[in-house]
Amino acid sequence: MLACCIIHNHIMGVDPNDLLNKGLYEESESNFIILTLTEREEREEEENGLLREEIAQTMWTDYMARNIR
């Protein structure tokens, strides 16, 4: 894998317009996937976000209480 990366970087440095690279970095419409969440999944995501925020706030409060002394 590493060798492939090195060869790719070398080719890009020597001739970025090489035919092998043509279209490599162009996005096609088939590469775009639209994901939709169900109402339950949206609610779970929101709850997880609130829980993360609560945990972060508790950690910050504890940190400040220990370091202000």
PyMOL Python script that loads the backbone (N, CA, C, O; Angstrom):
from pymol import cmd

cmd.read_pdbstr("""\
ATOM      1  N   MET A   1       0.824  -1.181   0.000  1.00  0.00           N
ATOM      2  CA  MET A   1       0.000   0.000   0.000  1.00  0.00           C
ATOM      3  C   MET A   1       0.874   1.252   0.000  1.00  0.00           C
ATOM      4  O   MET A   1       0.619   2.205  -0.737  1.00  0.00           O
ATOM      5  N   LEU A   2       1.897   1.232   0.830  1.00  0.00           N
ATOM      6  CA  LEU A   2       2.788   2.377   0.912  1.00  0.00           C
ATOM      7  C   LEU A   2       3.469   2.624  -0.434  1.00  0.00           C
ATOM      8  O   LEU A   2       3.605   3.769  -0.863  1.00  0.00           O
ATOM      9  N   ALA A   3       3.892   1.555  -1.093  1.00  0.00           N
ATOM     10  CA  ALA A   3       4.555   1.695  -2.392  1.00  0.00           C
ATOM     11  C   ALA A   3       3.618   2.328  -3.409  1.00  0.00           C
ATOM     12  O   ALA A   3       4.040   3.165  -4.207  1.00  0.00           O
ATOM     13  N   CYS A   4       2.360   1.939  -3.387  1.00  0.00           N
ATOM     14  CA  CYS A   4       1.386   2.537  -4.320  1.00  0.00           C
ATOM     15  C   CYS A   4       1.238   4.026  -4.070  1.00  0.00           C
ATOM     16  O   CYS A   4       1.154   4.811  -5.014  1.00  0.00           O
ATOM     17  N   CYS A   5       1.205   4.421  -2.803  1.00  0.00           N
ATOM     18  CA  CYS A   5       1.097   5.845  -2.467  1.00  0.00           C
ATOM     19  C   CYS A   5       2.321   6.618  -2.956  1.00  0.00           C
ATOM     20  O   CYS A   5       2.196   7.723  -3.484  1.00  0.00           O
ATOM     21  N   ILE A   6       3.495   6.031  -2.775  1.00  0.00           N
ATOM     22  CA  ILE A   6       4.733   6.687  -3.212  1.00  0.00           C
ATOM     23  C   ILE A   6       4.748   6.839  -4.729  1.00  0.00           C
ATOM     24  O   ILE A   6       5.100   7.898  -5.247  1.00  0.00           O
ATOM     25  N   ILE A   7       4.370   5.789  -5.433  1.00  0.00           N
ATOM     26  CA  ILE A   7       4.338   5.857  -6.905  1.00  0.00           C
ATOM     27  C   ILE A   7       3.319   6.892  -7.367  1.00  0.00           C
ATOM     28  O   ILE A   7       3.598   7.670  -8.279  1.00  0.00           O
ATOM     29  N   HIS A   8       2.153   6.908  -6.751  1.00  0.00           N
ATOM     30  CA  HIS A   8       1.126   7.887  -7.111  1.00  0.00           C
ATOM     31  C   HIS A   8       1.640   9.310  -6.914  1.00  0.00           C
ATOM     32  O   HIS A   8       1.483  10.159  -7.792  1.00  0.00           O
ATOM     33  N   ASN A   9       2.255   9.567  -5.756  1.00  0.00           N
ATOM     34  CA  ASN A   9       2.782  10.904  -5.489  1.00  0.00           C
ATOM     35  C   ASN A   9       3.876  11.278  -6.481  1.00  0.00           C
ATOM     36  O   ASN A   9       3.970  12.433  -6.897  1.00  0.00           O
ATOM     37  N   HIS A  10       4.694  10.318  -6.859  1.00  0.00           N
ATOM     38  CA  HIS A  10       5.746  10.583  -7.837  1.00  0.00           C
ATOM     39  C   HIS A  10       5.135  10.958  -9.190  1.00  0.00           C
ATOM     40  O   HIS A  10       5.547  11.934  -9.816  1.00  0.00           O
ATOM     41  N   ILE A  11       4.158  10.182  -9.626  1.00  0.00           N
ATOM     42  CA  ILE A  11       3.498  10.472 -10.915  1.00  0.00           C
ATOM     43  C   ILE A  11       2.851  11.851 -10.869  1.00  0.00           C
ATOM     44  O   ILE A  11       2.950  12.610 -11.833  1.00  0.00           O
ATOM     45  N   MET A  12       2.194  12.183  -9.772  1.00  0.00           N
ATOM     46  CA  MET A  12       1.548  13.489  -9.658  1.00  0.00           C
ATOM     47  C   MET A  12       2.577  14.617  -9.693  1.00  0.00           C
ATOM     48  O   MET A  12       2.298  15.700 -10.207  1.00  0.00           O
ATOM     49  N   GLY A  13       3.763  14.363  -9.148  1.00  0.00           N
ATOM     50  CA  GLY A  13       4.810  15.377  -9.165  1.00  0.00           C
ATOM     51  C   GLY A  13       5.441  15.544 -10.534  1.00  0.00           C
ATOM     52  O   GLY A  13       5.815  16.653 -10.916  1.00  0.00           O
ATOM     53  N   VAL A  14       5.563  14.453 -11.274  1.00  0.00           N
ATOM     54  CA  VAL A  14       6.205  14.485 -12.591  1.00  0.00           C
ATOM     55  C   VAL A  14       5.231  14.977 -13.653  1.00  0.00           C
ATOM     56  O   VAL A  14       5.558  15.877 -14.428  1.00  0.00           O
ATOM     57  N   ASP A  15       4.039  14.394 -13.693  1.00  0.00           N
ATOM     58  CA  ASP A  15       3.060  14.762 -14.719  1.00  0.00           C
ATOM     59  C   ASP A  15       1.638  14.655 -14.161  1.00  0.00           C
ATOM     60  O   ASP A  15       0.983  13.622 -14.300  1.00  0.00           O
ATOM     61  N   PRO A  16       1.175  15.728 -13.534  1.00  0.00           N
ATOM     62  CA  PRO A  16      -0.161  15.675 -12.936  1.00  0.00           C
ATOM     63  C   PRO A  16      -1.274  15.487 -13.964  1.00  0.00           C
ATOM     64  O   PRO A  16      -2.394  15.138 -13.590  1.00  0.00           O
ATOM     65  N   ASN A  17      -0.999  15.708 -15.239  1.00  0.00           N
ATOM     66  CA  ASN A  17      -2.005  15.548 -16.281  1.00  0.00           C
ATOM     67  C   ASN A  17      -1.929  14.183 -16.953  1.00  0.00           C
ATOM     68  O   ASN A  17      -2.499  13.984 -18.026  1.00  0.00           O
ATOM     69  N   ASP A  18      -1.233  13.253 -16.329  1.00  0.00           N
ATOM     70  CA  ASP A  18      -1.087  11.909 -16.871  1.00  0.00           C
ATOM     71  C   ASP A  18      -2.463  11.280 -17.131  1.00  0.00           C
ATOM     72  O   ASP A  18      -3.404  11.506 -16.369  1.00  0.00           O
ATOM     73  N   LEU A  19      -2.576  10.503 -18.191  1.00  0.00           N
ATOM     74  CA  LEU A  19      -3.855   9.906 -18.550  1.00  0.00           C
ATOM     75  C   LEU A  19      -4.399   8.976 -17.470  1.00  0.00           C
ATOM     76  O   LEU A  19      -5.612   8.818 -17.337  1.00  0.00           O
ATOM     77  N   LEU A  20      -3.498   8.356 -16.694  1.00  0.00           N
ATOM     78  CA  LEU A  20      -3.953   7.483 -15.621  1.00  0.00           C
ATOM     79  C   LEU A  20      -4.698   8.260 -14.540  1.00  0.00           C
ATOM     80  O   LEU A  20      -5.567   7.711 -13.861  1.00  0.00           O
ATOM     81  N   ASN A  21      -4.357   9.535 -14.382  1.00  0.00           N
ATOM     82  CA  ASN A  21      -4.985  10.353 -13.355  1.00  0.00           C
ATOM     83  C   ASN A  21      -6.209  11.103 -13.871  1.00  0.00           C
ATOM     84  O   ASN A  21      -6.936  11.721 -13.093  1.00  0.00           O
ATOM     85  N   LYS A  22      -6.433  11.049 -15.173  1.00  0.00           N
ATOM     86  CA  LYS A  22      -7.556  11.788 -15.738  1.00  0.00           C
ATOM     87  C   LYS A  22      -8.865  11.255 -15.158  1.00  0.00           C
ATOM     88  O   LYS A  22      -9.147  10.060 -15.241  1.00  0.00           O
ATOM     89  N   GLY A  23      -9.637  12.121 -14.591  1.00  0.00           N
ATOM     90  CA  GLY A  23     -10.913  11.748 -14.005  1.00  0.00           C
ATOM     91  C   GLY A  23     -10.814  11.175 -12.604  1.00  0.00           C
ATOM     92  O   GLY A  23     -11.836  10.883 -11.983  1.00  0.00           O
ATOM     93  N   LEU A  24      -9.600  11.010 -12.097  1.00  0.00           N
ATOM     94  CA  LEU A  24      -9.425  10.424 -10.780  1.00  0.00           C
ATOM     95  C   LEU A  24     -10.012  11.308  -9.688  1.00  0.00           C
ATOM     96  O   LEU A  24     -10.576  10.817  -8.710  1.00  0.00           O
ATOM     97  N   TYR A  25      -9.871  12.625  -9.870  1.00  0.00           N
ATOM     98  CA  TYR A  25     -10.323  13.539  -8.831  1.00  0.00           C
ATOM     99  C   TYR A  25     -11.620  14.251  -9.196  1.00  0.00           C
ATOM    100  O   TYR A  25     -12.025  15.192  -8.513  1.00  0.00           O
ATOM    101  N   GLU A  26     -12.265  13.814 -10.255  1.00  0.00           N
ATOM    102  CA  GLU A  26     -13.540  14.404 -10.630  1.00  0.00           C
ATOM    103  C   GLU A  26     -14.661  13.609  -9.981  1.00  0.00           C
ATOM    104  O   GLU A  26     -14.668  12.379 -10.026  1.00  0.00           O
ATOM    105  N   GLU A  27     -15.594  14.308  -9.387  1.00  0.00           N
ATOM    106  CA  GLU A  27     -16.725  13.654  -8.750  1.00  0.00           C
ATOM    107  C   GLU A  27     -17.807  13.389  -9.787  1.00  0.00           C
ATOM    108  O   GLU A  27     -18.168  14.274 -10.562  1.00  0.00           O
ATOM    109  N   SER A  28     -18.302  12.205  -9.793  1.00  0.00           N
ATOM    110  CA  SER A  28     -19.424  11.917 -10.675  1.00  0.00           C
ATOM    111  C   SER A  28     -20.698  11.937  -9.840  1.00  0.00           C
ATOM    112  O   SER A  28     -20.661  11.771  -8.621  1.00  0.00           O
ATOM    113  N   GLU A  29     -21.814  12.141 -10.512  1.00  0.00           N
ATOM    114  CA  GLU A  29     -23.077  12.214  -9.793  1.00  0.00           C
ATOM    115  C   GLU A  29     -23.401  10.901  -9.096  1.00  0.00           C
ATOM    116  O   GLU A  29     -24.107  10.896  -8.088  1.00  0.00           O
ATOM    117  N   SER A  30     -22.898   9.796  -9.614  1.00  0.00           N
ATOM    118  CA  SER A  30     -23.186   8.501  -8.996  1.00  0.00           C
ATOM    119  C   SER A  30     -22.466   8.327  -7.664  1.00  0.00           C
ATOM    120  O   SER A  30     -22.815   7.440  -6.885  1.00  0.00           O
ATOM    121  N   ASN A  31     -21.452   9.174  -7.391  1.00  0.00           N
ATOM    122  CA  ASN A  31     -20.725   9.065  -6.132  1.00  0.00           C
ATOM    123  C   ASN A  31     -21.438   9.757  -4.979  1.00  0.00           C
ATOM    124  O   ASN A  31     -21.059   9.567  -3.823  1.00  0.00           O
ATOM    125  N   PHE A  32     -22.455  10.550  -5.267  1.00  0.00           N
ATOM    126  CA  PHE A  32     -23.165  11.260  -4.221  1.00  0.00           C
ATOM    127  C   PHE A  32     -24.332  10.414  -3.734  1.00  0.00           C
ATOM    128  O   PHE A  32     -25.186   9.996  -4.515  1.00  0.00           O
ATOM    129  N   ILE A  33     -24.349  10.174  -2.456  1.00  0.00           N
ATOM    130  CA  ILE A  33     -25.420   9.395  -1.851  1.00  0.00           C
ATOM    131  C   ILE A  33     -26.145  10.309  -0.874  1.00  0.00           C
ATOM    132  O   ILE A  33     -25.526  10.909   0.004  1.00  0.00           O
ATOM    133  N   ILE A  34     -27.431  10.410  -1.028  1.00  0.00           N
ATOM    134  CA  ILE A  34     -28.224  11.241  -0.137  1.00  0.00           C
ATOM    135  C   ILE A  34     -28.775  10.338   0.968  1.00  0.00           C
ATOM    136  O   ILE A  34     -29.519   9.391   0.713  1.00  0.00           O
ATOM    137  N   LEU A  35     -28.389  10.660   2.189  1.00  0.00           N
ATOM    138  CA  LEU A  35     -28.841   9.879   3.322  1.00  0.00           C
ATOM    139  C   LEU A  35     -29.983  10.614   4.013  1.00  0.00           C
ATOM    140  O   LEU A  35     -29.893  11.812   4.279  1.00  0.00           O
ATOM    141  N   THR A  36     -31.012   9.914   4.289  1.00  0.00           N
ATOM    142  CA  THR A  36     -32.110  10.505   5.038  1.00  0.00           C
ATOM    143  C   THR A  36     -32.284   9.714   6.323  1.00  0.00           C
ATOM    144  O   THR A  36     -32.157   8.490   6.346  1.00  0.00           O
ATOM    145  N   LEU A  37     -32.574  10.431   7.374  1.00  0.00           N
ATOM    146  CA  LEU A  37     -32.764   9.799   8.668  1.00  0.00           C
ATOM    147  C   LEU A  37     -34.255   9.707   8.964  1.00  0.00           C
ATOM    148  O   LEU A  37     -35.035  10.592   8.612  1.00  0.00           O
ATOM    149  N   THR A  38     -34.619   8.639   9.604  1.00  0.00           N
ATOM    150  CA  THR A  38     -36.004   8.525  10.051  1.00  0.00           C
ATOM    151  C   THR A  38     -36.193   9.444  11.251  1.00  0.00           C
ATOM    152  O   THR A  38     -35.217   9.928  11.825  1.00  0.00           O
ATOM    153  N   GLU A  39     -37.416   9.679  11.624  1.00  0.00           N
ATOM    154  CA  GLU A  39     -37.684  10.548  12.769  1.00  0.00           C
ATOM    155  C   GLU A  39     -37.040   9.986  14.029  1.00  0.00           C
ATOM    156  O   GLU A  39     -36.508  10.739  14.844  1.00  0.00           O
ATOM    157  N   ARG A  40     -37.084   8.661  14.195  1.00  0.00           N
ATOM    158  CA  ARG A  40     -36.480   8.040  15.370  1.00  0.00           C
ATOM    159  C   ARG A  40     -34.968   8.263  15.387  1.00  0.00           C
ATOM    160  O   ARG A  40     -34.391   8.568  16.431  1.00  0.00           O
ATOM    161  N   GLU A  41     -34.329   8.107  14.219  1.00  0.00           N
ATOM    162  CA  GLU A  41     -32.881   8.309  14.127  1.00  0.00           C
ATOM    163  C   GLU A  41     -32.520   9.764  14.400  1.00  0.00           C
ATOM    164  O   GLU A  41     -31.515  10.044  15.053  1.00  0.00           O
ATOM    165  N   GLU A  42     -33.336  10.690  13.902  1.00  0.00           N
ATOM    166  CA  GLU A  42     -33.087  12.113  14.162  1.00  0.00           C
ATOM    167  C   GLU A  42     -33.192  12.404  15.650  1.00  0.00           C
ATOM    168  O   GLU A  42     -32.373  13.137  16.203  1.00  0.00           O
ATOM    169  N   ARG A  43     -34.196  11.832  16.297  1.00  0.00           N
ATOM    170  CA  ARG A  43     -34.395  12.038  17.730  1.00  0.00           C
ATOM    171  C   ARG A  43     -33.216  11.459  18.509  1.00  0.00           C
ATOM    172  O   ARG A  43     -32.740  12.077  19.461  1.00  0.00           O
ATOM    173  N   GLU A  44     -32.743  10.274  18.111  1.00  0.00           N
ATOM    174  CA  GLU A  44     -31.597   9.660  18.781  1.00  0.00           C
ATOM    175  C   GLU A  44     -30.339  10.503  18.603  1.00  0.00           C
ATOM    176  O   GLU A  44     -29.557  10.663  19.541  1.00  0.00           O
ATOM    177  N   GLU A  45     -30.143  11.041  17.404  1.00  0.00           N
ATOM    178  CA  GLU A  45     -28.984  11.904  17.153  1.00  0.00           C
ATOM    179  C   GLU A  45     -29.037  13.147  18.031  1.00  0.00           C
ATOM    180  O   GLU A  45     -28.024  13.569  18.589  1.00  0.00           O
ATOM    181  N   GLU A  46     -30.216  13.725  18.146  1.00  0.00           N
ATOM    182  CA  GLU A  46     -30.381  14.920  18.980  1.00  0.00           C
ATOM    183  C   GLU A  46     -30.113  14.590  20.446  1.00  0.00           C
ATOM    184  O   GLU A  46     -29.438  15.351  21.140  1.00  0.00           O
ATOM    185  N   GLU A  47     -30.637  13.461  20.918  1.00  0.00           N
ATOM    186  CA  GLU A  47     -30.409  13.049  22.306  1.00  0.00           C
ATOM    187  C   GLU A  47     -28.934  12.794  22.556  1.00  0.00           C
ATOM    188  O   GLU A  47     -28.410  13.170  23.604  1.00  0.00           O
ATOM    189  N   ASN A  48     -28.253  12.156  21.603  1.00  0.00           N
ATOM    190  CA  ASN A  48     -26.812  11.905  21.748  1.00  0.00           C
ATOM    191  C   ASN A  48     -26.041  13.205  21.797  1.00  0.00           C
ATOM    192  O   ASN A  48     -25.083  13.335  22.559  1.00  0.00           O
ATOM    193  N   GLY A  49     -26.450  14.170  20.989  1.00  0.00           N
ATOM    194  CA  GLY A  49     -25.791  15.479  20.997  1.00  0.00           C
ATOM    195  C   GLY A  49     -25.965  16.173  22.329  1.00  0.00           C
ATOM    196  O   GLY A  49     -25.024  16.771  22.850  1.00  0.00           O
ATOM    197  N   LEU A  50     -27.172  16.098  22.888  1.00  0.00           N
ATOM    198  CA  LEU A  50     -27.430  16.708  24.192  1.00  0.00           C
ATOM    199  C   LEU A  50     -26.616  16.014  25.279  1.00  0.00           C
ATOM    200  O   LEU A  50     -26.078  16.671  26.171  1.00  0.00           O
ATOM    201  N   LEU A  51     -26.527  14.697  25.205  1.00  0.00           N
ATOM    202  CA  LEU A  51     -25.742  13.945  26.192  1.00  0.00           C
ATOM    203  C   LEU A  51     -24.263  14.320  26.094  1.00  0.00           C
ATOM    204  O   LEU A  51     -23.607  14.519  27.116  1.00  0.00           O
ATOM    205  N   ARG A  52     -23.737  14.418  24.875  1.00  0.00           N
ATOM    206  CA  ARG A  52     -22.333  14.822  24.701  1.00  0.00           C
ATOM    207  C   ARG A  52     -22.095  16.215  25.268  1.00  0.00           C
ATOM    208  O   ARG A  52     -21.078  16.464  25.916  1.00  0.00           O
ATOM    209  N   GLU A  53     -23.030  17.116  25.023  1.00  0.00           N
ATOM    210  CA  GLU A  53     -22.899  18.484  25.519  1.00  0.00           C
ATOM    211  C   GLU A  53     -22.917  18.494  27.048  1.00  0.00           C
ATOM    212  O   GLU A  53     -22.147  19.219  27.677  1.00  0.00           O
ATOM    213  N   GLU A  54     -23.797  17.688  27.640  1.00  0.00           N
ATOM    214  CA  GLU A  54     -23.887  17.607  29.105  1.00  0.00           C
ATOM    215  C   GLU A  54     -22.590  17.058  29.692  1.00  0.00           C
ATOM    216  O   GLU A  54     -22.093  17.573  30.694  1.00  0.00           O
ATOM    217  N   ILE A  55     -22.044  16.018  29.072  1.00  0.00           N
ATOM    218  CA  ILE A  55     -20.786  15.431  29.545  1.00  0.00           C
ATOM    219  C   ILE A  55     -19.651  16.448  29.433  1.00  0.00           C
ATOM    220  O   ILE A  55     -18.853  16.601  30.358  1.00  0.00           O
ATOM    221  N   ALA A  56     -19.585  17.132  28.312  1.00  0.00           N
ATOM    222  CA  ALA A  56     -18.532  18.136  28.104  1.00  0.00           C
ATOM    223  C   ALA A  56     -18.644  19.255  29.136  1.00  0.00           C
ATOM    224  O   ALA A  56     -17.633  19.702  29.677  1.00  0.00           O
ATOM    225  N   GLN A  57     -19.860  19.707  29.409  1.00  0.00           N
ATOM    226  CA  GLN A  57     -20.060  20.782  30.384  1.00  0.00           C
ATOM    227  C   GLN A  57     -19.652  20.325  31.783  1.00  0.00           C
ATOM    228  O   GLN A  57     -19.037  21.086  32.530  1.00  0.00           O
ATOM    229  N   THR A  58     -19.992  19.086  32.140  1.00  0.00           N
ATOM    230  CA  THR A  58     -19.617  18.547  33.455  1.00  0.00           C
ATOM    231  C   THR A  58     -18.096  18.442  33.567  1.00  0.00           C
ATOM    232  O   THR A  58     -17.521  18.786  34.599  1.00  0.00           O
ATOM    233  N   MET A  59     -17.454  17.971  32.513  1.00  0.00           N
ATOM    234  CA  MET A  59     -16.000  17.864  32.528  1.00  0.00           C
ATOM    235  C   MET A  59     -15.354  19.239  32.665  1.00  0.00           C
ATOM    236  O   MET A  59     -14.383  19.389  33.408  1.00  0.00           O
ATOM    237  N   TRP A  60     -15.875  20.243  31.962  1.00  0.00           N
ATOM    238  CA  TRP A  60     -15.325  21.598  32.025  1.00  0.00           C
ATOM    239  C   TRP A  60     -15.502  22.179  33.428  1.00  0.00           C
ATOM    240  O   TRP A  60     -14.589  22.811  33.958  1.00  0.00           O
ATOM    241  N   THR A  61     -16.672  21.965  34.028  1.00  0.00           N
ATOM    242  CA  THR A  61     -16.932  22.463  35.378  1.00  0.00           C
ATOM    243  C   THR A  61     -15.974  21.829  36.371  1.00  0.00           C
ATOM    244  O   THR A  61     -15.420  22.521  37.225  1.00  0.00           O
ATOM    245  N   ASP A  62     -15.772  20.514  36.269  1.00  0.00           N
ATOM    246  CA  ASP A  62     -14.824  19.825  37.149  1.00  0.00           C
ATOM    247  C   ASP A  62     -13.410  20.357  36.957  1.00  0.00           C
ATOM    248  O   ASP A  62     -12.692  20.589  37.930  1.00  0.00           O
ATOM    249  N   TYR A  63     -13.012  20.550  35.704  1.00  0.00           N
ATOM    250  CA  TYR A  63     -11.672  21.064  35.398  1.00  0.00           C
ATOM    251  C   TYR A  63     -11.467  22.448  36.020  1.00  0.00           C
ATOM    252  O   TYR A  63     -10.445  22.713  36.653  1.00  0.00           O
ATOM    253  N   MET A  64     -12.455  23.317  35.829  1.00  0.00           N
ATOM    254  CA  MET A  64     -12.325  24.671  36.350  1.00  0.00           C
ATOM    255  C   MET A  64     -12.298  24.667  37.890  1.00  0.00           C
ATOM    256  O   MET A  64     -11.553  25.431  38.503  1.00  0.00           O
ATOM    257  N   ALA A  65     -13.113  23.804  38.503  1.00  0.00           N
ATOM    258  CA  ALA A  65     -13.141  23.741  39.968  1.00  0.00           C
ATOM    259  C   ALA A  65     -11.787  23.292  40.521  1.00  0.00           C
ATOM    260  O   ALA A  65     -11.366  23.767  41.575  1.00  0.00           O
ATOM    261  N   ARG A  66     -11.114  22.402  39.838  1.00  0.00           N
ATOM    262  CA  ARG A  66      -9.824  21.898  40.323  1.00  0.00           C
ATOM    263  C   ARG A  66      -8.679  22.871  40.048  1.00  0.00           C
ATOM    264  O   ARG A  66      -7.698  22.871  40.792  1.00  0.00           O
ATOM    265  N   ASN A  67      -8.769  23.680  39.029  1.00  0.00           N
ATOM    266  CA  ASN A  67      -7.650  24.522  38.626  1.00  0.00           C
ATOM    267  C   ASN A  67      -7.764  25.969  39.054  1.00  0.00           C
ATOM    268  O   ASN A  67      -6.817  26.732  38.863  1.00  0.00           O
ATOM    269  N   ILE A  68      -8.866  26.371  39.618  1.00  0.00           N
ATOM    270  CA  ILE A  68      -9.021  27.761  40.051  1.00  0.00           C
ATOM    271  C   ILE A  68      -8.382  27.978  41.422  1.00  0.00           C
ATOM    272  O   ILE A  68      -7.985  29.097  41.744  1.00  0.00           O
ATOM    273  N   ARG A  69      -8.281  26.960  42.205  1.00  0.00           N
ATOM    274  CA  ARG A  69      -7.740  27.074  43.568  1.00  0.00           C
ATOM    275  C   ARG A  69      -6.425  27.691  43.596  1.00  0.00           C
ATOM    276  O   ARG A  69      -5.842  27.855  44.669  1.00  0.00           O
TER     277      ARG A  69
END
""", "prot")
cmd.dss("prot")
cmd.show_as("cartoon", "prot")
cmd.util.cbc("prot")
cmd.orient("prot")
